[in-house]
Amino acid sequence: MSITVGRRCWVIVALSIVAGWGHLPEVRGEDVASILREFSRHWPDDRIPYRTAEDTTTWKTYVLSMKRLVALGEAAVPELIAGCDDRSFQVRALCARVLGFLEAREAVPKLIKLLEDRPEVAVLAADALGQIQDAAGLAALRAARRRVRNGDVLLHVNKALERRVALEDDVREQILKISADSIDLAKLGQPAPDFTLRDPTGKPWTLSRFRGKKAVVLVFIYGDG
């Protein structure tokens, strides 16, 4: 069984969670500013999307930067909110995404503002507001649904409104288990490594259950890097 990855579908959870499981190392001496600086070097605003599948360096940087920021927890929230005003849209998008994973209610006003940002940022702001489930954020999402014209942003707004529950704790736990060694285990043309993901209803799906039965196509909502 091999993996085929397409662009957009809400059925499977975000790409970052499939990155891999491993032992959680201690995080010492980390700070938001240094993580974002390192991230920016690998994810500049002029980064070319849709790189070849063999180029995993930039995605490793993205996933591990996200994991390191989530690991900092609530202490990182003020700087992440400030990062939502960064000149780099890539940094703004990453900060919005992590604020959602941290369920940072104090970030809701800033995330609402980011709904007006460029699509790459707005989609992650919408996701974050859906994960936080704050009344003001949900009202902003409903208002955005009436005026948004970009199809990608509208998809994320609608899915955020469909959540109806805040982010599950085990999502953060799985993010913190991501290890550098396991991010690029899947290779084109090779048997797929086994993993289990939960769909939006919470039902678990294990890839090996389908071995020898049918072809499996995994389509990730963030699978367009």
C-alpha positions as CSV (number, residue, x, y, z in Angstrom):
1,M,0.0,0.0,0.0
2,S,1.4,3.4,-0.9
3,I,0.3,6.9,-0.1
4,T,-1.3,9.4,-2.5
5,V,-1.7,12.9,-1.1
6,G,-4.0,15.5,-2.5
7,R,-4.7,19.1,-1.5
8,R,-7.8,19.7,0.5
9,C,-10.3,17.6,2.5
10,W,-11.5,18.0,6.0
11,V,-12.0,14.3,6.6
12,I,-8.5,13.8,7.9
13,V,-6.9,16.0,10.5
14,A,-4.1,18.5,9.7
15,L,-0.8,17.4,8.2
16,S,1.2,18.3,11.2
17,I,-0.4,15.6,13.3
18,V,0.5,12.8,10.9
19,A,4.2,13.9,10.9
20,G,5.2,11.2,13.3
21,W,5.3,10.0,17.0
22,G,8.3,9.8,19.1
23,H,9.8,10.5,22.6
24,L,9.3,14.1,23.7
25,P,12.6,15.7,24.4
26,E,13.0,18.3,27.1
27,V,12.6,21.8,25.9
28,R,15.1,24.1,27.6
29,G,16.2,27.6,26.9
30,E,13.6,28.0,24.1
31,D,12.0,31.3,23.3
32,V,9.4,32.4,20.8
33,A,11.6,35.0,19.1
34,S,14.5,32.6,18.4
35,I,12.1,29.9,17.1
36,L,10.4,32.4,14.8
37,R,13.8,33.7,13.5
38,E,14.9,30.2,12.6
39,F,11.5,29.5,11.0
40,S,11.7,32.6,8.9
41,R,15.1,31.6,7.4
42,H,13.6,28.4,6.1
43,W,10.1,29.8,5.3
44,P,10.6,33.2,3.7
45,D,7.7,35.0,2.1
46,D,9.0,34.2,-1.4
47,R,9.2,30.5,-0.6
48,I,8.1,28.4,-3.6
49,P,5.1,26.2,-2.8
50,Y,4.6,22.7,-4.1
51,R,8.2,21.6,-3.7
52,T,9.2,18.1,-4.7
53,A,8.3,15.3,-2.4
54,E,12.0,14.6,-1.9
55,D,12.6,18.1,-0.3
56,T,11.6,17.5,3.3
57,T,13.9,20.0,5.0
58,T,11.5,23.0,4.9
59,W,8.6,20.9,6.1
60,K,10.7,19.5,8.9
61,T,11.5,23.1,10.0
62,Y,7.8,24.0,9.8
63,V,6.6,21.0,11.9
64,L,9.3,21.2,14.5
65,S,8.9,25.0,14.9
66,M,5.2,24.5,15.5
67,K,5.9,21.7,18.0
68,R,8.5,23.8,19.9
69,L,6.1,26.7,20.1
70,V,3.3,24.5,21.4
71,A,5.7,23.1,23.9
72,L,6.3,26.5,25.4
73,G,2.6,26.6,26.4
74,E,0.8,29.6,27.8
75,A,4.0,31.5,28.5
76,A,4.4,31.9,24.7
77,V,1.0,33.5,24.1
78,P,1.9,37.2,24.4
79,E,4.8,36.9,22.0
80,L,2.7,34.8,19.6
81,I,0.0,37.5,19.6
82,A,2.7,40.1,18.8
83,G,3.9,37.8,16.1
84,C,0.5,38.1,14.4
85,D,1.7,41.6,13.4
86,D,5.0,40.4,11.9
87,R,5.9,41.7,8.5
88,S,6.2,38.1,7.2
89,F,2.9,36.5,6.4
90,Q,4.5,33.1,7.0
91,V,5.2,34.1,10.6
92,R,1.8,35.5,11.0
93,A,0.3,32.3,9.8
94,L,2.4,30.1,12.1
95,C,1.6,32.3,15.1
96,A,-2.1,32.0,14.4
97,R,-1.9,28.3,14.0
98,V,-0.1,27.8,17.3
99,L,-2.5,30.1,19.2
100,G,-5.3,27.9,18.1
101,F,-3.5,24.8,19.4
102,L,-2.9,26.6,22.7
103,E,-6.6,27.7,22.8
104,A,-5.5,31.2,23.7
105,R,-8.7,33.2,24.3
106,E,-6.8,36.4,24.8
107,A,-5.7,36.1,21.1
108,V,-9.2,36.1,19.8
109,P,-9.3,39.9,18.9
110,K,-6.0,39.5,16.9
111,L,-7.2,36.3,15.2
112,I,-10.4,38.1,14.2
113,K,-8.3,40.8,12.6
114,L,-6.3,38.1,10.7
115,L,-9.4,36.9,9.0
116,E,-8.9,40.0,6.8
117,D,-5.3,39.1,6.0
118,R,-4.1,37.3,2.9
119,P,-5.6,33.8,2.4
120,E,-2.5,31.9,3.7
121,V,-3.0,33.7,7.0
122,A,-6.8,33.9,7.1
123,V,-7.3,30.2,6.8
124,L,-5.2,29.5,9.9
125,A,-6.9,32.3,11.8
126,A,-10.2,30.7,11.0
127,D,-9.0,27.3,12.2
128,A,-7.7,28.8,15.4
129,L,-11.0,30.6,16.1
130,G,-12.8,27.3,15.6
131,Q,-10.4,25.5,18.0
132,I,-10.8,28.2,20.7
133,Q,-14.7,28.3,20.5
134,D,-14.9,31.8,21.9
135,A,-18.3,33.6,21.4
136,A,-16.7,36.7,19.8
137,G,-14.6,34.5,17.5
138,L,-17.5,32.4,16.4
139,A,-19.5,35.6,15.7
140,A,-16.6,36.9,13.6
141,L,-16.5,33.6,11.7
142,R,-20.3,33.8,10.9
143,A,-19.8,37.3,9.7
144,A,-16.8,36.3,7.5
145,R,-18.9,33.5,6.0
146,R,-21.2,36.1,4.5
147,R,-18.5,38.2,2.9
148,V,-15.6,35.9,2.1
149,R,-15.0,35.3,-1.6
150,N,-11.9,33.2,-1.5
151,G,-12.7,29.6,-1.7
152,D,-9.9,28.3,0.5
153,V,-10.8,30.8,3.3
154,L,-14.5,30.0,3.0
155,L,-13.8,26.3,3.4
156,H,-11.8,26.9,6.6
157,V,-14.4,29.3,8.0
158,N,-17.2,26.7,7.4
159,K,-15.2,23.9,9.0
160,A,-14.3,26.1,11.9
161,L,-18.0,26.8,12.5
162,E,-18.9,23.1,12.2
163,R,-16.5,22.1,15.0
164,R,-18.9,23.1,17.8
165,V,-16.3,21.9,20.4
166,A,-12.9,23.2,21.4
167,L,-9.7,21.5,20.5
168,E,-9.3,18.1,22.0
169,D,-6.4,17.7,24.5
170,D,-4.9,14.7,22.7
171,V,-4.2,16.9,19.6
172,R,-1.7,18.9,21.6
173,E,-0.3,15.7,23.2
174,Q,0.3,14.2,19.7
175,I,2.0,17.4,18.5
176,L,4.4,17.2,21.4
177,K,5.3,13.6,20.5
178,I,6.5,14.6,17.0
179,S,10.1,13.7,16.5
180,A,12.5,14.9,13.8
181,D,13.4,11.3,12.9
182,S,9.9,10.3,12.0
183,I,8.7,13.2,9.9
184,D,9.8,11.9,6.5
185,L,9.2,8.2,6.9
186,A,6.7,8.0,4.0
187,K,8.5,7.6,0.7
188,L,7.0,7.7,-2.8
189,G,6.7,4.2,-4.2
190,Q,7.4,2.5,-0.9
191,P,5.1,0.8,1.5
192,A,3.4,3.4,3.8
193,P,4.3,3.5,7.5
194,D,1.3,2.6,9.7
195,F,-0.4,5.3,11.7
196,T,-3.7,6.1,13.3
197,L,-5.6,9.4,12.8
198,R,-9.0,10.6,14.1
199,D,-11.6,12.2,11.8
200,P,-13.6,15.2,12.9
201,T,-16.1,13.0,14.6
202,G,-13.4,11.5,16.8
203,K,-13.4,8.1,15.1
204,P,-9.9,6.6,14.8
205,W,-8.7,5.2,11.5
206,T,-5.6,3.0,11.2
207,L,-4.0,2.6,7.8
208,S,-3.1,-1.0,8.2
209,R,-6.8,-1.9,8.5
210,F,-7.1,-1.3,4.8
211,R,-4.0,-3.3,3.8
212,G,-5.0,-5.7,1.0
213,K,-8.6,-4.5,0.9
214,K,-8.7,-1.3,-1.1
215,A,-6.7,1.7,-2.3
216,V,-6.5,4.5,0.3
217,V,-6.1,8.1,-0.8
218,L,-5.3,10.6,2.0
219,V,-6.2,14.2,1.3
220,F,-4.9,16.7,3.8
221,I,-6.2,20.2,4.2
222,Y,-2.7,21.5,4.7
223,G,-1.0,19.2,2.2
224,D,0.0,21.8,-0.3
225,G,3.4,22.9,0.9
